[in-house]
């Protein structure tokens, strides 16, 4: 998983056409009212999706901290936050793809968290075999999510999504080990990387939606 984290810049470059889709105009060019409204809507959507995906990594970190502290009530509350956040993320695509797609994404996100949680518990228990099984489940789930999203939106290449999701998973797993080891200095560095990376993911989704559904922006 560490290799995936180090490979992250490759996936940032792969997404550059999406991220720059609306930045080709000259700064001196006159922007029409409709273009201004479009850019404002894209910026609004970008902010909302960034907040939702930041909530994803924050709520899972809360679960990890509660687990390390052996605080069952805190873990239960944090897990409720993970589920609520997943529901919000899933609902964010409903205006574009409908309720069935929203429900499907929620199911996939729930499976993502299930594999993440299994790896967290295996990390605490020190079980290498259970960690390996969790990584296999994470990989299979990332492939399902990539297939689903790329199938819904042609502006989201499947291979690029797969790489982004696996790098995302690697951040979680690295963080769990660092929290277990009490390595808070490096965990803080991991957290910074996680935030930067999850913004890449959410921004890619925003730009892909804006490209596929210009009438909604």
C-alpha positions as CSV (number, residue, x, y, z in Angstrom):
1,X,0.0,0.0,0.0
2,X,2.9,2.4,0.6
3,X,3.8,2.0,-3.1
4,X,0.3,3.3,-4.0
5,X,0.8,6.4,-1.9
6,X,4.1,7.1,-3.5
7,X,2.5,6.7,-6.9
8,X,-0.1,9.3,-6.3
9,X,1.4,12.1,-8.5
10,X,0.9,9.8,-11.5
11,X,-2.9,9.8,-10.9
12,X,-2.9,13.6,-10.3
13,X,-1.4,14.1,-13.8
14,X,-3.8,11.6,-15.3
15,X,-6.7,13.8,-14.0
16,X,-5.3,17.1,-15.1
17,X,-7.5,17.3,-18.3
18,X,-10.6,17.0,-16.0
19,X,-9.3,19.4,-13.4
20,X,-8.4,22.0,-16.0
21,X,-11.6,21.6,-18.1
22,X,-12.8,25.1,-17.1
23,X,-9.5,27.0,-16.9
24,X,-8.6,27.5,-20.6
25,X,-9.9,31.1,-20.9
26,X,-7.5,34.0,-20.8
27,X,-7.7,35.9,-17.5
28,X,-8.3,39.0,-19.6
29,X,-11.2,37.5,-21.5
30,X,-14.7,39.0,-21.0
31,X,-16.9,36.5,-19.1
32,X,-20.5,36.5,-20.1
33,X,-23.3,36.4,-17.4
34,X,-24.1,32.8,-18.3
35,X,-20.5,31.7,-18.1
36,X,-20.2,33.5,-14.7
37,X,-23.3,31.6,-13.5
38,X,-21.8,28.4,-14.7
39,X,-18.5,28.9,-13.0
40,X,-20.3,29.9,-9.8
41,X,-22.4,26.7,-9.9
42,X,-19.3,24.6,-10.5
43,X,-17.5,26.3,-7.6
44,X,-20.6,25.7,-5.3
45,X,-20.7,22.0,-6.2
46,X,-17.0,21.7,-5.8
47,X,-17.3,23.1,-2.2
48,X,-20.1,20.8,-1.3
49,X,-18.4,17.6,-2.6
50,X,-15.1,18.6,-1.0
51,X,-17.0,18.9,2.4
52,X,-18.7,15.6,2.0
53,X,-15.5,13.7,1.1
54,X,-13.6,15.4,3.8
55,X,-16.3,14.1,6.2
56,X,-15.6,10.6,4.9
57,X,-12.0,10.6,6.0
58,X,-12.6,12.5,9.2
59,X,-15.4,10.2,10.4
60,X,-13.3,7.1,9.7
61,X,-10.4,8.7,11.6
62,X,-12.8,9.2,14.5
63,X,-13.6,5.5,14.4
64,X,-9.9,4.6,14.3
65,X,-9.1,6.9,17.3
66,X,-12.0,5.5,19.3
67,X,-10.9,1.9,18.5
68,X,-7.3,2.6,19.6
69,X,-8.7,4.1,22.8
70,X,-11.0,1.0,23.3
71,X,-13.9,3.4,23.7
72,X,-16.9,1.4,22.4
73,X,-19.5,4.2,22.8
74,X,-17.3,6.6,20.9
75,X,-16.7,4.1,18.1
76,X,-20.4,3.4,17.8
77,X,-21.1,7.2,17.5
78,X,-18.3,7.6,15.0
79,X,-19.5,4.7,12.9
80,X,-23.0,6.3,12.8
81,X,-21.2,9.3,11.4
82,X,-19.6,7.2,8.7
83,X,-22.9,5.8,7.6
84,X,-24.6,9.2,7.6
85,X,-21.8,10.7,5.5
86,X,-22.0,7.8,3.0
87,X,-25.7,8.4,2.6
88,X,-25.0,12.1,1.9
89,X,-22.4,11.3,-0.7
90,X,-24.7,8.8,-2.4
91,X,-27.6,11.3,-2.4
92,X,-25.3,13.9,-4.1
93,X,-25.5,12.0,-7.4
94,X,-29.2,11.4,-7.3
95,X,-30.1,14.6,-9.2
96,X,-27.9,13.5,-12.0
97,X,-28.4,9.7,-12.2
98,X,-31.5,8.9,-10.2
99,X,-32.3,7.1,-7.0
100,X,-31.3,3.6,-8.2
101,X,-27.8,4.9,-8.9
102,X,-27.7,6.7,-5.5
103,X,-28.7,3.5,-3.7
104,X,-26.0,1.6,-5.6
105,X,-23.3,4.0,-4.6
106,X,-24.4,3.9,-1.0
107,X,-24.1,0.1,-1.1
108,X,-20.6,0.3,-2.6
109,X,-19.5,2.9,-0.1
110,X,-20.8,0.8,2.8
111,X,-18.7,-2.1,1.4
112,X,-15.7,0.2,1.2
113,X,-16.1,1.1,4.9
114,X,-16.7,-2.6,5.8
115,X,-13.3,-3.5,4.4
116,X,-11.7,-0.5,6.0
117,X,-13.1,-1.4,9.3
118,X,-12.0,-5.0,9.0
119,X,-8.4,-3.8,8.3
120,X,-8.6,-1.4,11.3
121,X,-9.6,-4.3,13.6
122,X,-7.0,-6.6,12.1
123,X,-4.3,-3.8,12.7
124,X,-5.3,-3.6,16.3
125,X,-5.2,-7.3,16.7
126,X,-1.9,-7.6,14.8
127,X,-3.3,-10.2,12.4
128,X,-1.4,-10.1,9.1
129,X,-3.7,-12.6,7.5
130,X,-6.8,-10.6,8.3
131,X,-5.2,-7.5,7.0
132,X,-4.4,-9.2,3.8
133,X,-8.0,-10.4,3.4
134,X,-9.2,-6.8,4.1
135,X,-6.9,-5.4,1.4
136,X,-8.3,-8.0,-1.1
137,X,-11.8,-6.8,-0.2
138,X,-10.8,-3.2,-0.6
139,X,-9.3,-3.8,-4.0
140,X,-12.3,-5.7,-5.2
141,X,-14.6,-2.9,-3.9
142,X,-12.4,-0.2,-5.6
143,X,-12.8,-2.0,-8.9
144,X,-16.6,-2.1,-8.4
145,X,-16.8,1.6,-7.6
146,X,-14.5,2.5,-10.6
147,X,-16.6,0.4,-12.9
148,X,-19.8,2.0,-11.6
149,X,-18.6,5.6,-11.8
150,X,-16.8,5.3,-15.2
151,X,-19.9,3.6,-16.6
152,X,-22.1,6.4,-15.5
153,X,-19.8,9.2,-16.6
154,X,-17.4,8.9,-19.6
155,X,-15.3,11.7,-18.2
156,X,-14.1,9.5,-15.4
157,X,-11.6,6.9,-16.7
158,X,-11.9,3.6,-15.0
159,X,-8.2,3.0,-14.6
160,X,-7.6,6.5,-13.2
161,X,-10.4,6.0,-10.7
162,X,-9.0,2.7,-9.6
163,X,-5.6,4.2,-8.9
164,X,-7.1,7.1,-7.0
165,X,-9.3,4.8,-4.8
166,X,-6.4,2.5,-4.0
167,X,-4.2,5.4,-3.1
168,X,-7.1,6.6,-0.9
169,X,-7.3,3.2,0.8
170,X,-3.6,3.2,1.4
171,X,-3.8,6.5,3.3
172,X,-6.4,4.9,5.6
173,X,-4.3,1.8,6.3
174,X,-1.1,3.9,6.8
175,X,-2.9,6.1,9.2
176,X,-4.3,3.1,11.2
177,X,-0.8,1.7,11.8
178,X,0.6,5.1,12.7
179,X,-2.2,5.6,15.3
180,X,-1.6,2.2,16.7
181,X,2.2,2.9,17.0
182,X,1.5,6.3,18.5
183,X,3.5,7.8,15.6
184,X,1.5,11.1,15.7
185,X,4.1,13.2,13.9
186,X,3.9,11.0,10.8
187,X,0.2,10.5,11.2
188,X,-0.2,14.3,10.9
189,X,1.7,14.2,7.7
190,X,-0.5,11.4,6.4
191,X,-3.6,13.4,7.3
192,X,-2.4,16.3,5.3
193,X,-1.8,14.0,2.3
194,X,-5.2,12.4,2.8
195,X,-7.0,15.8,2.7
196,X,-5.1,16.9,-0.4
197,X,-5.9,13.6,-2.1
198,X,-9.6,13.4,-1.2
199,X,-9.9,16.9,-2.7
200,X,-8.5,15.6,-6.0
201,X,-11.1,12.8,-5.9
202,X,-14.0,15.2,-5.2
203,X,-12.9,17.8,-7.7
204,X,-12.6,15.2,-10.4
205,X,-16.2,14.2,-9.7
206,X,-17.3,17.8,-9.9
207,X,-15.6,18.5,-13.2
208,X,-16.9,15.3,-14.7
209,X,-20.5,16.1,-13.7
210,X,-20.1,19.7,-15.1
211,X,-18.8,18.2,-18.3
212,X,-21.6,15.6,-18.6
213,X,-24.5,17.8,-17.5
214,X,-23.7,21.3,-18.7
215,X,-27.4,22.2,-18.5
216,X,-27.4,21.6,-14.7
217,X,-24.5,24.0,-14.3
